[in-house]
Amino acid sequence: MGREQWRAALRNPVGAVAAGLLVLLAILAIVAPILWGDAAEETDPAALSQGSTSEHPLGTDALGRDILLRVLVATRYSLGLALLATAICVTAGVVLGVLPAVLGRRAGRLVTAAVNLAVAFPGLLLALFFAVIFGVGARGAVLAIALAGAPSFARLVQTNVAAVAGRDYVAAARVAGVGRFRLIARHLLPNIGEPLVVNATVMAGTALLSFAGLSFLGLGVQPPAYDWGRLLGEGLDRIYINPAAALAPGVAVVVAGLAFTLLGESIAQVVGVRAVRRRRAPETEPAMTAAAAEPDGDAVLAADDLRVAFPARDGGWTHPVDGVSLTVRRGETVGIVGESGSGKSLTALAVAQLAPDAAHVTAGRLEVAGVAPLGRTGAEVRDLLGTRVAMVFQDPMTSFNPSMRVGRQLAEVTRVHERQGKRAALARAVDRLRTVRVPAPERRAHQYPHEFSGGMRQRAMIAMGLMSTPELIIADEPTTALDVTVQRQVLRLLKDVQAETGAAVVLISHDIAVVAQLCERVVVMYAGRVVEELPVGRLGAAAHPYTRALLASVPDLATDRDRPLATIAGRPPDPADRPEGCAFAPRCDFADDACRVRPGLSAVAPDQRAACWHPRSRPLDLTLDAVTGGQA
Ligand code: SF4
């Protein structure tokens, strides 16, 4: 956790109160034994088992010792033991949690099975079991509580390690030959630190309560030492004579336990979210585009100067989407094309209000189906998304809940947004599955997503978008995971759906041939900006060197199969390190001094705009059929 996140957790009222209480308890733990340690041990035969008096506000115990002073002095021992147990628990949990990643497959499975078995037992039962094994007393209680909490901590570590282990950078480190221990220390543990900190804080509260429980049962701290649990047990013997003797240590246990737990909860709330959002908004310079278009009454999507920024490591911001202006009219089919990292998918997510939490989305104007979503509440945006905008993602397997039948998932859309009854919603789901040509839709509606083939899942995803009456369908790489035949079927289906419903379609793809098959207009993006916009019919007259390079890399029937496919030399720039001027310059054959200044979009022909100082005018030697393979 960074300093900013700690600050955000402490600015939260609950976090501030919890932190204040913990500071108070820490001060008490330090000073109480020094100031009142001896007085708390003093016996007074003249004041045995007294109730509240002016000299002893909470009364005295069976030996005449002041209960208030004993509760205050017990703070150090109670907190110290709880924190020691937490430290041992976290260490044991982390070791058990990473062991499966270090050991071989068989031994790793054995450890995982043992952890799962231990998690199935109630914590208190485990603590009692270990307390009997380790013996009565403070040391036994510390070990018992630590080991009882370790399995659930180990499970948390295992789950988080498994999630991080699949990331690209871990794979890259493996390929680079980084050893297991180094991989864990450098790549895995630092990336799961946040949930561990949160759970360790909550665990401290739990340990405190468990300690009180064991001492209360006579299994924890033994006389003459005393902690809050022991004082609670002694006080309960005389609860009808002097209730304060039991209440005071009980309240101390509850308050300290709550303070730890609430601090953990506050940290959990801000981890990775609020701290980022509270950064000062990124400063933006005006987009280098042609003058913003006049509002178009027929536009179903109108974005002017759309920007998506993410916090950078140096405290600034990077802009993967940097001033995109885009208009899509009713019934129109527009393709957004570009290499990975061009910002096309993030543009779509920002339009649909699905950008990641850490993203800062701004726009001069953003209207989707007549609604300006920026600045709206989550509920309003959910309504907008569910009824007017449909998203079709690249991998429907991850977009469907694997444990829910497909029909029920489709029906949920209308049940939530239109308050439709169960039967009617399911009937509509079956109807929509039929619309997207899923065979035997009644039977298929009762199947789970894994029982569908890849192409059929994609059809079901489109059917889900049609459960309401969308005005805009955004399909983000909908055919990338499919083979060529199924890809064509899905594209044809999108075309038919568009023709039947009159919805506008925005198709996002890295493949300009796929876009040319379905769309009327193509928007080419590079390094977070639109670099060319033109009708599909004018692809042969593409003016921007990048669009021409994309077209040149499309294989056709005349392509020599024995030679490697043409690619664009070089790589797109990192959003955090874009060159001044034209971002394509390092890869462009026509770059010169003029290109040190960033070009804006300007008209090169009716309906065609390009952001280039030297737009190409010589027509390319290709036909639309050659680009689409005859599928347009
Ligand atoms: S502006 Fe210059 S560098 Fe950029 S695409 Fe045009 S010619 Fe190439």
Boltz pocket constraint, residues with backbone or C-beta under 6 A from the ligand:
constraints:
  - pocket:
      binder: B
      contacts: [[A, 544], [A, 545], [A, 546], [A, 582], [A, 583], [A, 584], [A, 585], [A, 586], [A, 588], [A, 589], [A, 590], [A, 591], [A, 592], [A, 594], [A, 595], [A, 597], [A, 599], [A, 611], [A, 612], [A, 613], [A, 614], [A, 615]]
      max_distance: 6.0
